[in-house]
Amino acid sequence: MHRIALIAFTAAFACLSLAAQPAAPRSLTAEGKQLYTGIKTNLIKAAEKMPEESYAFKASPDIRTFGALIAHIADTQMRYCGMAKGEEKKVDAASKTAKADIVAALKSSFDFCDAAWEATTDANATDTVGGGRMQAARLTILMRNTIHDNEEYGYLAVYLRIKGVVPPSSDRPAM
């Protein structure tokens, strides 16, 4: 009986010792990219799920259409990720009205941002980029984009629901 108790105590002590070990250092850029990738997935799926005829829909007369909101996201991403990359590039999504063109502009903006994230490491994350009021650490600029994307997705979810479309973040199979 003592032998079983000793084995149990040794196993419990070993588990506590392992739990007390310091966790491996976390990468802020990797965690930031993970958050960006999640909203990227939801935004692309939302843009694809909304029917073409609903791209001109406004949830209220004084706000953007669904299509204009997707275009705004694409154009804003190009600005933020361009600052992070030190490049100025535009997709001019605001000038587009057809769903296919707007979705293509959104995907293009994500390709551009993917490259900005790939070029961002923990070593260069605090490098100053941008200018004027928008001057900040590279990682801060990229996270501002992610925050903006999440804010806009919140609006898009309302547009989708009004049109009877389940937002991607809620469209999960039943368990």
N, CA, C and O of each residue as an XYZ file, in Angstrom:
700
protein
N       0.827     -1.182      0.000
C       0.000      0.000      0.000
C       0.873      1.248      0.000
O       0.574      2.214     -0.701
N       1.964      1.232      0.792
C       2.848      2.395      0.843
C       3.498      2.646     -0.511
O       3.713      3.784     -0.928
N       3.801      1.543     -1.175
C       4.440      1.665     -2.484
C       3.513      2.398     -3.462
O       3.992      3.241     -4.221
N       2.209      2.110     -3.471
C       1.237      2.774     -4.344
C       1.137      4.250     -3.970
O       1.086      5.113     -4.847
N       1.109      4.540     -2.677
C       1.039      5.932     -2.225
C       2.293      6.688     -2.650
O       2.206      7.837     -3.083
N       3.454      6.055     -2.530
C       4.704      6.691     -2.929
C       4.720      6.970     -4.430
O       5.164      8.037     -4.855
N       4.245      6.033     -5.224
C       4.177      6.235     -6.679
C       3.224      7.383     -6.996
O       3.543      8.237     -7.823
N       2.071      7.415     -6.357
C       1.087      8.479     -6.591
C       1.668      9.835     -6.192
O       1.501     10.818     -6.914
N       2.354      9.892     -5.042
C       2.959     11.150     -4.598
C       4.038     11.599     -5.575
O       4.118     12.784     -5.897
N       4.863     10.679     -6.049
C       5.924     11.014     -6.992
C       5.341     11.542     -8.302
O       5.841     12.517     -8.861
N       4.301     10.906     -8.779
C       3.656     11.347    -10.021
C       3.055     12.737     -9.846
O       3.196     13.593    -10.719
N       2.382     12.961     -8.713
C       1.781     14.274     -8.455
C       2.866     15.343     -8.348
O       2.696     16.445     -8.870
N       3.972     15.035     -7.683
C       5.068     15.995     -7.543
C       5.674     16.318     -8.908
O       5.995     17.473     -9.190
N       5.827     15.306     -9.745
C       6.387     15.520    -11.082
C       5.472     16.430    -11.904
O       5.947     17.302    -12.631
N       4.159     16.221    -11.785
C       3.204     17.075    -12.515
C       3.288     18.511    -12.025
O       3.269     19.446    -12.825
N       3.381     18.688    -10.712
C       3.488     20.048    -10.168
C       4.793     20.702    -10.598
O       4.827     21.901    -10.877
N       5.845     19.936    -10.651
C       7.128     20.481    -11.085
C       7.066     20.936    -12.535
O       7.589     21.993    -12.887
N       6.422     20.132    -13.372
C       6.283     20.511    -14.779
C       5.421     21.766    -14.918
O       5.718     22.645    -15.727
N       4.361     21.841    -14.131
C       3.476     23.003    -14.200
C       4.190     24.262    -13.740
O       3.856     25.360    -14.188
N       5.163     24.122    -12.858
C       5.880     25.281    -12.337
C       6.941     25.792    -13.303
O       7.476     26.885    -13.114
N       7.251     25.013    -14.336
C       8.252     25.437    -15.305
C       7.747     26.670    -16.050
O       6.563     26.762    -16.373
N       8.633     27.604    -16.318
C       8.192     28.791    -17.050
C       7.746     28.404    -18.463
O       8.347     27.546    -19.110
N       6.687     29.054    -18.917
C       6.190     28.796    -20.268
C       7.193     29.335    -21.279
O       7.942     30.273    -21.004
N       7.186     28.726    -22.437
C       8.058     29.212    -23.505
C       7.633     30.644    -23.836
O       6.448     30.971    -23.791
N       8.595     31.484    -24.164
C       8.236     32.863    -24.489
C       7.262     32.900    -25.664
O       7.394     32.139    -26.623
N       6.295     33.788    -25.571
C       5.301     33.925    -26.625
C       5.771     34.954    -27.635
O       6.455     35.920    -27.298
N       5.399     34.731    -28.846
C       5.714     35.664    -29.914
C       4.514     36.585    -30.123
O       3.433     36.132    -30.498
N       4.712     37.869    -29.880
C       3.619     38.819    -30.081
C       3.211     38.892    -31.540
O       2.027     39.019    -31.850
N       4.180     38.813    -32.433
C       3.829     38.871    -33.851
C       3.036     37.634    -34.268
O       2.095     37.743    -35.055
N       3.397     36.476    -33.757
C       2.656     35.252    -34.095
C       1.229     35.323    -33.556
O       0.288     34.916    -34.236
N       1.069     35.830    -32.352
C      -0.275     35.956    -31.793
C      -1.085     37.004    -32.550
O      -2.279     36.819    -32.784
N      -0.439     38.102    -32.933
C      -1.122     39.127    -33.720
C      -1.560     38.582    -35.070
O      -2.670     38.856    -35.526
N      -0.693     37.818    -35.701
C      -1.029     37.237    -37.002
C      -2.180     36.247    -36.869
O      -3.019     36.150    -37.764
N      -2.226     35.527    -35.782
C      -3.317     34.583    -35.562
C      -4.653     35.328    -35.475
O      -5.649     34.878    -36.041
N      -4.678     36.453    -34.779
C      -5.900     37.261    -34.692
C      -6.280     37.809    -36.061
O      -7.451     37.781    -36.440
N      -5.306     38.303    -36.796
C      -5.526     38.821    -38.158
C      -6.101     37.730    -39.061
O      -7.042     37.980    -39.814
N      -5.539     36.526    -38.990
C      -5.993     35.430    -39.842
C      -7.441     35.058    -39.557
O      -8.186     34.712    -40.473
N      -7.841     35.125    -38.294
C      -9.230     34.825    -37.941
C     -10.210     35.811    -38.560
O     -11.229     35.402    -39.115
N      -9.915     37.102    -38.471
C     -10.831     38.096    -39.038
C     -10.761     38.064    -40.555
O     -11.767     38.315    -41.220
N      -9.612     37.767    -41.110
C      -9.477     37.631    -42.570
C     -10.451     36.569    -43.071
O     -11.178     36.800    -44.036
N     -10.469     35.429    -42.434
C     -11.368     34.340    -42.817
C     -12.819     34.796    -42.771
O     -13.573     34.566    -43.718
N     -13.215     35.438    -41.681
C     -14.604     35.885    -41.546
C     -14.975     36.936    -42.580
O     -16.075     36.893    -43.130
N     -14.084     37.877    -42.854
C     -14.403     38.938    -43.813
C     -14.540     38.399    -45.231
O     -15.465     38.779    -45.949
N     -13.638     37.525    -45.637
C     -13.729     36.962    -46.990
C     -15.005     36.133    -47.132
O     -15.707     36.236    -48.137
N     -15.299     35.315    -46.129
C     -16.516     34.502    -46.183
C     -17.766     35.385    -46.195
O     -18.725     35.085    -46.906
N     -17.764     36.462    -45.421
C     -18.916     37.369    -45.397
C     -19.122     37.998    -46.769
O     -20.249     38.079    -47.259
N     -18.035     38.443    -47.385
C     -18.118     39.063    -48.709
C     -18.643     38.062    -49.738
O     -19.421     38.424    -50.621
N     -18.220     36.818    -49.622
C     -18.655     35.798    -50.569
C     -20.095     35.353    -50.320
O     -20.815     35.050    -51.271
N     -20.526     35.310    -49.064
C     -21.861     34.819    -48.727
C     -22.982     35.781    -49.121
O     -24.080     35.344    -49.466
N     -22.717     37.071    -49.071
C     -23.782     38.028    -49.381
C     -24.115     37.944    -50.868
O     -23.218     38.035    -51.707
N     -25.383     37.774    -51.200
C     -25.763     37.713    -52.616
C     -25.435     39.025    -53.348
O     -25.448     40.102    -52.753
N     -25.150     38.908    -54.623
C     -24.796     40.072    -55.455
C     -25.829     41.194    -55.327
O     -25.457     42.360    -55.190
N     -27.116     40.855    -55.372
C     -28.156     41.886    -55.318
C     -28.197     42.636    -53.985
O     -28.787     43.713    -53.897
N     -27.583     42.079    -52.969
C     -27.567     42.742    -51.659
C     -26.331     43.612    -51.446
O     -26.195     44.234    -50.393
N     -25.442     43.667    -52.412
C     -24.262     44.524    -52.285
C     -24.640     46.000    -52.281
O     -23.865     46.828    -51.802
N     -25.807     46.346    -52.801
C     -26.284     47.737    -52.798
C     -27.159     48.042    -51.581
O     -27.670     49.153    -51.443
N     -27.328     47.057    -50.703
C     -28.188     47.222    -49.530
C     -27.540     48.101    -48.470
O     -26.350     47.982    -48.176
N     -28.362     48.993    -47.900
C     -27.965     49.817    -46.758
C     -28.856     49.444    -45.576
O     -30.077     49.385    -45.713
N     -28.263     49.196    -44.440
C     -29.055     48.866    -43.254
C     -29.808     50.096    -42.753
O     -30.798     49.973    -42.031
N     -29.341     51.271    -43.134
C     -29.949     52.549    -42.773
C     -29.586     53.528    -43.891
O     -28.504     53.420    -44.467
N     -30.462     54.476    -44.207
C     -30.185     55.374    -45.337
C     -28.905     56.204    -45.204
O     -28.355     56.644    -46.213
N     -28.433     56.421    -44.000
C     -27.291     57.317    -43.786
C     -25.945     56.597    -43.661
O     -24.958     57.205    -43.247
N     -25.896     55.317    -44.013
C     -24.629     54.576    -43.912
C     -24.273     53.927    -45.240
O     -25.055     53.963    -46.190
N     -23.093     53.338    -45.299
C     -22.593     52.711    -46.522
C     -23.428     51.496    -46.919
O     -24.078     50.862    -46.088
N     -23.388     51.197    -48.205
C     -23.951     49.930    -48.670
C     -23.029     48.798    -48.215
O     -21.894     49.038    -47.803
N     -23.528     47.566    -48.295
C     -22.698     46.414    -47.959
C     -21.440     46.415    -48.828
O     -20.332     46.237    -48.322
N     -21.613     46.613    -50.128
C     -20.470     46.622    -51.047
C     -19.481     47.725    -50.724
O     -18.269     47.514    -50.771
N     -20.001     48.915    -50.393
C     -19.115     50.032    -50.051
C     -18.348     49.743    -48.763
O     -17.202     50.167    -48.608
N     -18.974     49.028    -47.850
C     -18.290     48.674    -46.597
C     -17.159     47.683    -46.859
O     -16.076     47.817    -46.290
N     -17.399     46.698    -47.710
C     -16.337     45.749    -48.073
C     -15.203     46.506    -48.766
O     -14.028     46.269    -48.484
N     -15.563     47.415    -49.672
C     -14.550     48.209    -50.384
C     -13.755     49.075    -49.411
O     -12.540     49.212    -49.551
N     -14.432     49.658    -48.429
C     -13.760     50.470    -47.414
C     -12.731     49.630    -46.659
O     -11.621     50.093    -46.394
N     -13.095     48.410    -46.317
C     -12.163     47.515    -45.612
C     -10.926     47.274    -46.475
O      -9.798     47.360    -45.990
N     -11.142     46.972    -47.753
C     -10.018     46.708    -48.656
C      -9.107     47.923    -48.781
O      -7.885     47.796    -48.691
N      -9.689     49.091    -48.987
C      -8.876     50.303    -49.152
C      -8.130     50.663    -47.862
O      -6.971     51.077    -47.909
N      -8.784     50.507    -46.732
C      -8.141     50.819    -45.452
C      -6.994     49.851    -45.171
O      -5.941     50.251    -44.673
N      -7.207     48.583    -45.493
C      -6.130     47.602    -45.297
C      -4.905     47.954    -46.124
O      -3.772     47.818    -45.661
N      -5.131     48.400    -47.329
C      -4.002     48.769    -48.183
C      -3.208     49.915    -47.554
O      -1.981     49.952    -47.640
N      -3.916     50.839    -46.928
C      -3.235     51.969    -46.293
C      -2.427     51.496    -45.079
O      -1.242     51.806    -44.963
N      -3.066     50.751    -44.183
C      -2.365     50.288    -42.983
C      -1.203     49.358    -43.321
O      -0.090     49.553    -42.834
N      -1.455     48.355    -44.146
C      -0.409     47.390    -44.452
C       0.685     48.015    -45.307
O       1.841     47.597    -45.237
N       0.333     49.008    -46.111
C       1.342     49.761    -46.852
C       2.281     50.501    -45.919
O       3.488     50.554    -46.151
N       1.713     51.078    -44.848
C       2.566     51.745    -43.851
C       3.518     50.737    -43.216
O       4.705     51.014    -43.045
N       2.991     49.570    -42.869
C       3.825     48.543    -42.226
C       4.931     48.064    -43.159
O       6.037     47.758    -42.712
N       4.633     47.999    -44.459
C       5.614     47.529    -45.438
C       6.503     48.637    -45.973
O       7.523     48.367    -46.606
N       6.119     49.888    -45.720
C       6.875     50.996    -46.289
C       6.591     51.168    -47.765
O       7.433     51.676    -48.506
N       5.418     50.752    -48.197
C       5.008     50.842    -49.598
C       3.658     51.540    -49.685
O       2.850     51.477    -48.759
N       3.432     52.196    -50.796
C       2.109     52.760    -51.032
C       1.513     52.062    -52.236
O       2.040     52.142    -53.346
N       0.411     51.379    -52.000
C      -0.256     50.632    -53.061
C      -1.753     50.766    -52.842
O      -2.211     50.811    -51.700
N      -2.517     50.831    -53.917
C      -3.966     50.974    -53.797
C      -4.666     49.906    -54.619
O      -4.146     49.439    -55.633
N      -5.867     49.524    -54.161
C      -6.721     48.656    -54.964
C      -7.924     49.442    -55.463
O      -8.689     48.954    -56.295
N      -8.093     50.662    -54.956
C      -9.183     51.556    -55.355
C     -10.522     50.829    -55.361
O     -11.302     50.945    -56.307
N     -10.773     50.088    -54.304
C     -12.004     49.301    -54.197
C     -13.244     50.186    -54.154
O     -14.310     49.767    -54.605
N     -13.128     51.397    -53.622
C     -14.288     52.289    -53.507
C     -14.891     52.621    -54.869
O     -16.058     53.007    -54.942
N     -14.133     52.481    -55.932
C     -14.641     52.796    -57.273
C     -15.403     51.616    -57.889
O     -15.969     51.747    -58.975
N     -15.421     50.479    -57.211
C     -16.034     49.273    -57.777
C     -17.458     49.088    -57.237
O     -17.756     49.476    -56.108
N     -18.325     48.497    -58.052
C     -19.705     48.254    -57.611
C     -20.124     46.795    -57.754
O     -21.014     46.348    -57.030
N     -19.520     46.051    -58.651
C     -19.878     44.642    -58.852
C     -19.269     43.783    -57.746
O     -18.127     43.997    -57.339
N     -20.031     42.825    -57.272
C     -19.569     41.943    -56.200
C     -18.222     41.304    -56.545
O     -17.307     41.317    -55.722
N     -18.092     40.754    -57.732
C     -16.849     40.064    -58.107
C     -15.651     40.994    -58.011
O     -14.585     40.581    -57.554
N     -15.807     42.243    -58.436
C     -14.702     43.201    -58.389
C     -14.359     43.602    -56.957
O     -13.189     43.757    -56.607
N     -15.388     43.765    -56.141
C     -15.158     44.158    -54.739
C     -14.511     43.013    -53.964
O     -13.583     43.235    -53.186
N     -14.995     41.797    -54.175
C     -14.400     40.631    -53.499
C     -12.956     40.454    -53.949
O     -12.086     40.153    -53.131
N     -12.691     40.637    -55.234
C     -11.310     40.530    -55.734
C     -10.415     41.585    -55.083
O      -9.272     41.293    -54.728
N     -10.927     42.811    -54.923
C     -10.152     43.875    -54.268
C      -9.892     43.525    -52.798
O      -8.801     43.771    -52.283
N     -10.894     42.951    -52.128
C     -10.717     42.549    -50.726
C      -9.632     41.480    -50.622
O      -8.744     41.569    -49.774
N      -9.708     40.478    -51.479
C      -8.706     39.405    -51.449
C      -7.314     39.946    -51.773
O      -6.326     39.519    -51.177
N      -7.239     40.871    -52.703
C      -5.956     41.490    -53.045
C      -5.385     42.247    -51.846
O      -4.179     42.218    -51.601
N      -6.258     42.919    -51.106
C      -5.785     43.652    -49.928
C      -5.288     42.676    -48.857
O      -4.333     42.973    -48.139
N      -5.929     41.529    -48.753
C      -5.450     40.530    -47.795
C      -4.118     39.931    -48.253
O      -3.255     39.652    -47.422
N      -3.941     39.731    -49.545
C      -2.640     39.250    -50.037
C      -1.538     40.240    -49.655
O      -0.457     39.843    -49.221
N      -1.825     41.527    -49.822
C      -0.870     42.581    -49.486
C      -0.572     42.576    -47.982
O       0.579     42.712    -47.567
N      -1.620     42.419    -47.177
C      -1.435     42.387    -45.719
C      -0.738     41.109    -45.263
O       0.048     41.133    -44.316
N      -1.024     39.993    -45.936
C      -0.312     38.751    -45.600
C       1.194     38.968    -45.723
O       1.964     38.529    -44.868
N       1.604     39.643    -46.783
C       3.029     39.914    -46.993
C       3.582     40.834    -45.903
O       4.724     40.671    -45.474
N       2.777     41.797    -45.456
C       3.211     42.690    -44.370
C       3.407     41.896    -43.083
O       4.375     42.112    -42.355
N       2.481     40.974    -42.807
C       2.619     40.141    -41.613
C       3.824     39.210    -41.735
O       4.557     39.028    -40.763
N       4.039     38.626    -42.897
C       5.181     37.717    -43.089
C       6.508     38.447    -42.893
O       7.484     37.864    -42.421
N       6.534     39.722    -43.258
C       7.767     40.513    -43.126
C       7.966     41.049    -41.705
O       9.022     41.597    -41.390
N       6.964     40.892    -40.860
C       7.047     41.402    -39.490
C       7.485     40.285    -38.555
O       6.877     39.217    -38.504
N       8.550     40.557    -37.820
C       9.096     39.594    -36.868
C       9.138     40.246    -35.491
O       8.927     41.451    -35.359
N       9.409     39.451    -34.481
C       9.563     40.038    -33.154
C      10.739     41.014    -33.133
O      10.745     41.966    -32.353
N      11.725     40.777    -33.984
C      12.902     41.647    -34.025
C      12.595     43.020    -34.627
O      13.184     44.014    -34.201
N      11.687     43.101    -35.606
C      11.400     44.396    -36.235
C      10.016     44.945    -35.887
O       9.614     45.981    -36.417
N       9.290     44.270    -35.012
C       7.920     44.668    -34.667
C       7.836     46.067    -34.068
O       6.816     46.743    -34.207
N       8.890     46.498    -33.412
C       8.856     47.823    -32.780
C       9.500     48.907    -33.634
O       9.609     50.049    -33.187
N       9.928     48.583    -34.847
C      10.461     49.604    -35.754
C       9.369     50.625    -36.051
O       8.209     50.262    -36.244
N       9.736     51.882    -36.087
C       8.782     52.949    -36.368
C       8.479     53.004    -37.855
O       9.381     53.041    -38.691
N       7.184     53.009    -38.168
C       6.724     53.099    -39.554
C       5.637     54.164    -39.629
O       5.193     54.684    -38.604
N       5.216     54.481    -40.833
C       4.162     55.484    -41.014
C       4.716     56.879    -40.820
O       5.926     57.088    -40.733
N       3.809     57.813    -40.754
C       4.227     59.191    -40.573
C       3.130     60.028    -39.945
O       1.965     59.632    -39.927
N       3.507     61.175    -39.435
C       2.545     62.092    -38.822
C       1.796     61.436    -37.675
O       2.393     60.772    -36.828
N       0.490     61.627    -37.657
C      -0.338     61.031    -36.596
C      -0.376     59.510    -36.663
O      -0.727     58.850    -35.686
N      -0.019     58.963    -37.799
C      -0.071     57.512    -37.980
C       1.280     56.839    -37.742
O       1.429     55.648    -38.016
N       2.251     57.573    -37.242
C       3.561     56.986    -36.967
C       3.463     56.129    -35.714
O       2.989     56.582    -34.672
N       3.918     54.887    -35.829
C       3.833     53.950    -34.704
C       4.727     52.749    -34.988
O       5.340     52.650    -36.051
N       4.789     51.851    -34.029
C       5.529     50.603    -34.228
C       4.833     49.782    -35.315
O       3.609     49.814    -35.440
N       5.611     49.062    -36.084
C       5.080     48.230    -37.174
C       3.939     47.334    -36.671
O       2.881     47.272    -37.297
N       4.147     46.644    -35.550
C       3.118     45.741    -35.032
C       1.871     46.519    -34.625
O       0.759     46.019    -34.794
N       2.029     47.717    -34.099
C       0.880     48.540    -33.722
C       0.045     48.879    -34.950
O      -1.183     48.809    -34.902
N       0.692     49.242    -36.037
C      -0.030     49.568    -37.280
C      -0.809     48.347    -37.764
O      -1.974     48.464    -38.144
N      -0.177     47.189    -37.751
C      -0.868     45.975    -38.196
C      -2.029     45.616    -37.270
O      -3.074     45.158    -37.733
N      -1.850     45.822    -35.976
C      -2.940     45.535    -35.039
C      -4.069     46.557    -35.187
O      -5.235     46.209    -34.996
N      -3.749     47.803    -35.521
C      -4.805     48.779    -35.796
C      -5.670     48.296    -36.952
O      -6.893     48.435    -36.926
N      -5.026     47.730    -37.961
C      -5.778     47.183    -39.087
C      -6.687     46.049    -38.626
O      -7.854     45.994    -39.015
N      -6.168     45.153    -37.807
C      -6.957     44.029    -37.313
C      -8.134     44.522    -36.478
O      -9.242     43.995    -36.587
N      -7.897     45.526    -35.650
C      -8.976     46.105    -34.837
C     -10.038     46.715    -35.745
O     -11.234     46.516    -35.533
N      -9.598     47.455    -36.753
C     -10.536     48.060    -37.707
C     -11.337     46.971    -38.422
O     -12.553     47.095    -38.573
N     -10.665     45.908    -38.861
C     -11.349     44.811    -39.532
C     -12.435     44.213    -38.638
O     -13.540     43.936    -39.105
N     -12.126     44.013    -37.361
C     -13.108     43.456    -36.430
C     -14.295     44.400    -36.249
O     -15.442     43.955    -36.199
N     -14.027     45.682    -36.151
C     -15.109     46.661    -36.019
C     -16.027     46.597    -37.236
O     -17.249     46.551    -37.094
N     -15.446     46.593    -38.418
C     -16.243     46.570    -39.640
C     -16.997     45.250    -39.786
O     -18.115     45.228    -40.300
N     -16.398     44.159    -39.340
C     -17.094     42.870    -39.399
C     -18.360     42.911    -38.545
O     -19.381     42.324    -38.906
N     -18.286     43.602    -37.424
C     -19.473     43.747    -36.583
C     -20.620     44.395    -37.343
O     -21.771     43.978    -37.213
N     -20.308     45.414    -38.136
C     -21.336     46.051    -38.967
C     -21.839     45.084    -40.030
O     -23.045     44.957    -40.246
N     -20.905     44.402    -40.692
C     -21.285     43.471    -41.754
C     -22.218     42.374    -41.236
O     -23.139     41.959    -41.940
N     -21.983     41.911    -40.022
C     -22.821     40.857    -39.452
C     -24.278     41.316    -39.370
O     -25.189     40.516    -39.585
N     -24.503     42.589    -39.063
C     -25.868     43.117    -39.004
C     -26.478     43.121    -40.409
O     -27.619     42.694    -40.586
N     -25.736     43.595    -41.397
C     -26.223     43.600    -42.778
C     -26.613     42.179    -43.196
O     -27.686     41.954    -43.756
N     -25.718     41.227    -42.913
C     -25.980     39.840    -43.282
C     -27.252     39.319    -42.613
O     -28.099     38.716    -43.273
N     -27.386     39.548    -41.321
C     -28.558     39.065    -40.576
C     -29.846     39.662    -41.128
O     -30.841     38.955    -41.287
N     -29.834     40.961    -41.420
C     -31.026     41.610    -41.969
C     -31.440     40.950    -43.279
O     -32.628     40.836    -43.582
N     -30.455     40.522    -44.044
C     -30.728     39.871    -45.327
C     -30.928     38.359    -45.192
O     -31.034     37.657    -46.198
N     -30.980     37.858    -43.964
C     -31.240     36.439    -43.739
C     -30.038     35.536    -43.976
O     -30.190     34.331    -44.172
N     -28.841     36.119    -43.956
C     -27.612     35.354    -44.155
C     -26.912     35.222    -42.798
O     -26.722     36.213    -42.094
N     -26.538     34.017    -42.444
C     -25.846     33.789    -41.170
C     -24.398     34.238    -41.314
O     -23.705     33.787    -42.226
N     -23.923     35.125    -40.426
C     -22.517     35.566    -40.497
C     -21.566     34.387    -40.320
O     -21.866     33.455    -39.573
N     -20.430     34.422    -40.997
C     -19.484     33.297    -40.918
C     -19.079     32.912    -39.494
O     -18.908     31.729    -39.199
N     -18.925     33.893    -38.619
C     -18.499     33.577    -37.250
C     -19.576     32.815    -36.477
O     -19.278     32.195    -35.455
N     -20.809     32.854    -36.947
C     -21.921     32.135    -36.307
C     -22.311     30.887    -37.082
O     -23.104     30.085    -36.589
N     -21.782     30.706    -38.260
C     -22.162     29.611    -39.147
C     -21.304     28.392    -38.861
O     -20.383     28.060    -39.607
N     -21.633     27.740    -37.765
C     -20.876     26.566    -37.365
C     -21.825     25.360    -37.326
O     -22.999     25.502    -36.984
N     -21.322     24.196    -37.669
C     -22.195     23.005    -37.609
C     -22.623     22.722    -36.188
O     -21.868     22.954    -35.244
N     -23.828     22.223    -36.037
C     -24.352     21.864    -34.707
C     -23.564     20.684    -34.162
O     -23.149     19.794    -34.904
N     -23.368     20.696    -32.856
C     -22.597     19.604    -32.231
C     -23.508     18.533    -31.730
O     -23.043     17.536    -31.176
